[in-house]
C-alpha cells in the first residue's frame, strides 16, 4: 500500500477554516481516492470523517534566464484534500512537539 498522507497544509486560510468550520487540509498522494484518504485519516488521527473534497493541481512550466542561457523546468503536480471531521472532534496536527 502506498503512503496516502504526505503532509498537512499549514496556511493562514486553512487555520481559519479549521477553527470556524472544523475542516483540515492535507497534501495527499496523487493516485489516492476519497475513500482511501478517509480511512487513512481515521486510522492515523482516530476521528470520524464526515466528508472529503479533493483538488488536483497540475505542474506549471517555469523558465529561468541566467548568464549561461535559458533553463526550462516544471513544478511538481500534487493533490490536496479538505477533510471535514465530525462535530466536537479535532485533529492534533502537531502531536506532542
ChimeraX attribute file (.defattr): number of C-alpha atoms within 10 A of each C-alpha:
attribute: neighborCount
match mode: 1-to-1
recipient: residues
	/A:1	3
	/A:2	7
	/A:3	9
	/A:4	19
	/A:5	18
	/A:6	13
	/A:7	13
	/A:8	16
	/A:9	17
	/A:10	12
	/A:11	10
	/A:12	9
	/A:13	10
	/A:14	18
	/A:15	15
	/A:16	13
	/A:17	15
	/A:18	18
	/A:19	11
	/A:20	9
	/A:21	12
	/A:22	18
	/A:23	23
	/A:24	23
	/A:25	23
	/A:26	21
	/A:27	19
	/A:28	22
	/A:29	18
	/A:30	16
	/A:31	10
	/A:32	15
	/A:33	15
	/A:34	14
	/A:35	10
	/A:36	13
	/A:37	23
	/A:38	20
	/A:39	15
	/A:40	15
	/A:41	19
	/A:42	14
	/A:43	11
	/A:44	10
	/A:45	13
	/A:46	13
	/A:47	17
	/A:48	17
	/A:49	18
	/A:50	12
	/A:51	14
	/A:52	18
	/A:53	13
	/A:54	18
	/A:55	13
	/A:56	13
	/A:57	11
	/A:58	12
	/A:59	12
	/A:60	11
	/A:61	10
	/A:62	10
	/A:63	11
	/A:64	9
	/A:65	9
	/A:66	8
	/A:67	5
	/A:68	6
	/A:69	7
	/A:70	9
	/A:71	10
	/A:72	9
	/A:73	11
	/A:74	11
	/A:75	10
	/A:76	10
	/A:77	11
	/A:78	15
	/A:79	17
	/A:80	21
	/A:81	24
	/A:82	19
	/A:83	22
	/A:84	20
	/A:85	23
	/A:86	14
	/A:87	11
	/A:88	7
	/A:89	12
	/A:90	18
	/A:91	16
	/A:92	8
	/A:93	13
	/A:94	7
	/A:95	7
	/A:96	5
	/A:97	4
